[in-house]
Amino acid sequence: MHAFYADHFVLPLPSGHRFPMAKYARLRERLVAELPEVRLFEALPASPGELALVHTSAYVEAVDTGGLSPAAQREIGFPWSQAMAERARRSVGATLQACRSAMGDGGLAANLAGGTHHAYADKGSGFCVFNDFAVAARLMQAEHEALRVAIIDLDVHQGNGTASIFSNDASVFTLSLHGARNFPFRKEASDLDVELPDGCDDGAYLEALERALGELERRFEPGLVLYLAGADPHEGDRLGRLKLTFDGLEARDRRVMDWAWSRRLPLALAMGGGYGNDLEATVQVQVNTYRTALQYWQRWHALTPNPTTAADASRWHNASA
């Protein structure tokens, strides 16, 4: 199973900043030690042309050259630096590489970071500079004719940037399961939004997810799934306000991957948010996601004839249904 990282491109943040930059390197350390079947590769940066599939040229240039206004930097939540711009490009690049791996003979691949779903076409927001899932969806559609993409966003915060980017696009289905009273306080309209109350526990969450996947299935037939597996619904997250346990989050991951597996759909995942009071708790949620993903990848390679394109995968699925 292939996974892509960029944690050695570290943002210089002021003392006391609440963004948990250390979690990315810690996740990679844990995967090396505990899941050696996950093959790790340094992410390549997304090119200007790839970013331009979604983002305005003026915004891409402002990030690259340091032209972001102080207000724009505040909305993103990061001060501009060359390292910030490079990390943003690499974070998108990791998701692009994961998608290409999944759409080839991988079945599933991952980005150790990513899930930057608050970024709009012309601005960043909420610790998100560029929108990696949006760029990945557009690039995969450019490389695979008539590809339809389902984005399953299970971060605790609504994927407002993603919803806005694909608001008038019938070829991409955006599903967001998120805290009703959490950031962003002005929500966008996804194709399917499921708002959850503060304190939502495992049982209620999994019931809501089951209904949402059923609705997705009734309304849309994808050829690729992009899964944002946020750690921030965890009960120990200081920004989450939900009450999911480790077991509940693992069941969440398993349900999404089983849903994709039953349809033989390639799946690329990213880690999204995670702001635990205990950094190790956030990393543990993510390690559990990778353990589940590895099982999915093993099933794919044990039982499928390694389809090399989305069309081949679709033909195999139809023949075996």
Protein Blocks (a to p, Z undefined) as FASTA:
>chain_A
ZZddfklmccdddehiabdfklmmmmmmmmmmmmmmbccdddddddfklmmmmmcfklmm
mmmnopacfklmmmnopacdfklmmmmmmmmmmmmmmmmmmmmmnopacdfegjilkbcf
kbceehiabdfklmmmmmmmmmmghiacddddfbfbdcfklmmmmmmcckbccdddddfk
bccfbdcddfbdcdddehiafklmmmmmmmmmmmmmmmoccfbdcddddfklpmkbcklo
pacdfklmmmmmmmmmmmmmmnopacdddekjaddfblklmmmmmmmmmmmmmmmmmmmm
mmmghiabfklmmmmmmmmZZ
